[in-house]
Amino acid sequence: MEVMKIIKNVYIGSSSKFAEKCQDLAVNLSDIFNINITRRWWQHYVKDKPEYENHSALDFYKDSQVQMIRELDFRAVKEADLVIILVENEYKLTGALIELGYALALNKIVIVYGKAKKSAMLSSCIHVFDEKQLFEIIKRAF
């Protein structure tokens, strides 16, 4: 899949484990390409917050803040011209894979950045393994 469209808005999805790398990537994309990041979820994610430790799974999923975060993330994916899913060392992603599927359903361009586990479901994505490759693809869209 070739990136043909002008990229103005990008959503970066990943695991909370890679929040710092997502933040660094967002800064670089903003500074170098003047790209708008549609949501900086790493500034607001709820995982590992003490108030959720004692919640059952059902209570967690019913929590209004958790539902609001889901809605904001989906809205950010919808607003994006490009969705980047950052993964390292075949780490198992959960929420980011849902965002990836949603992006594909919306016919968004999706780049998997890093080494993902092999899956037929990722075959329609662009795969890059370092920032240089990622930036080369984005440069072609300008």
C-alpha positions in Angstrom: 0.0 0.0 0.0 1.5 3.4 -1.0 0.9 6.5 1.0 -0.7 8.9 -1.6 -2.7 11.3 0.4 -1.4 14.4 2.3 -0.9 13.6 5.9 -2.0 16.3 8.3 -3.4 14.3 11.2 -1.8 11.2 12.8 -2.9 8.9 15.6 -0.2 6.8 17.4 -1.5 3.6 19.0 0.5 1.3 21.2 0.7 -0.3 24.7 1.0 1.9 27.7 4.3 0.2 28.1 5.6 2.2 25.2 4.0 5.5 26.2 7.4 7.4 26.4 8.3 6.2 22.9 4.9 7.3 21.5 5.5 10.7 23.1 8.9 11.0 21.5 7.6 10.0 18.1 4.7 12.5 18.5 7.2 15.3 19.2 9.4 14.3 16.2 6.4 14.2 13.9 5.1 17.5 15.1 8.5 19.2 14.9 9.8 17.8 11.6 6.5 17.5 9.6 4.2 19.9 11.4 1.8 17.0 11.8 -1.1 17.2 14.2 -1.3 14.3 16.7 -5.1 13.6 17.0 -4.8 12.4 20.6 -2.0 12.1 23.1 -3.5 9.2 25.0 -0.3 8.6 26.9 -1.0 11.7 28.9 -4.3 10.3 30.1 -4.3 6.6 30.1 -5.9 4.8 33.2 -4.0 1.5 33.3 -2.1 0.9 36.5 -3.8 3.7 38.4 -4.4 2.7 42.0 -8.2 3.5 41.9 -8.7 0.7 39.3 -6.7 -2.0 41.0 -9.6 -3.3 43.0 -12.2 -3.0 40.2 -13.5 -6.2 38.8 -13.2 -6.4 35.0 -16.9 -5.7 34.6 -16.7 -2.6 36.8 -13.6 -1.4 35.0 -15.4 -1.6 31.6 -18.5 0.1 32.9 -16.5 3.0 34.4 -17.5 6.3 32.8 -13.9 7.5 32.6 -12.8 4.3 30.8 -15.7 4.6 28.4 -14.8 8.2 27.7 -11.2 7.2 27.0 -12.4 4.6 24.5 -14.7 7.1 22.8 -11.9 9.8 22.6 -9.4 7.2 21.2 -11.9 6.0 18.5 -12.7 9.7 17.6 -8.9 10.4 17.3 -8.5 7.3 15.0 -11.4 8.6 12.8 -9.9 12.1 12.6 -6.5 10.7 11.5 -5.2 10.6 8.0 -2.6 8.0 9.1 -2.6 5.6 12.0 0.8 4.4 13.4 0.9 1.4 15.6 4.1 1.3 17.6 5.2 -2.2 18.8 8.5 -3.6 20.0 9.9 -7.1 20.2 6.6 -8.8 19.1 5.0 -7.4 22.3 1.3 -8.4 22.5 -0.9 -5.4 22.0 -4.5 -5.4 23.0 -6.2 -2.0 22.7 -3.9 -0.9 19.9 -5.0 -3.8 17.8 -8.6 -2.8 18.3 -7.7 0.7 17.1 -5.8 -0.8 14.2 -8.8 -2.8 13.2 -11.1 0.2 13.5 -8.6 2.2 11.3 -8.6 -0.5 8.6 -12.4 -0.6 8.7 -12.4 3.1 8.1 -9.9 2.7 5.1 -7.2 4.6 6.9 -3.6 4.1 6.1 -2.0 2.1 8.9 1.7 1.7 9.5 3.0 -0.9 11.9 6.2 0.6 13.3 8.5 -2.1 14.9 8.5 -5.8 15.0 5.0 -7.2 15.4 4.0 -10.8 15.7 3.1 -12.3 12.4 -0.6 -12.2 11.6 -2.6 -12.3 8.4 -4.6 -9.5 9.8 -1.6 -7.2 9.5 -1.0 -8.0 5.9 -2.8 -4.9 4.6 -0.6 -2.5 6.8 2.6 -0.9 5.8 5.5 -2.3 7.9 8.5 -0.3 9.0 11.2 -1.2 11.5 12.8 2.1 12.3 12.2 5.9 12.4 14.1 6.5 9.2 11.8 4.2 7.2 8.8 5.7 8.8 9.9 9.3 8.0 10.7 8.3 4.4 7.1 7.1 3.9 5.7 10.2 5.5 8.0 12.5 3.4 6.5 10.9 0.2 3.1 12.1 1.3 4.1 15.8 1.3 
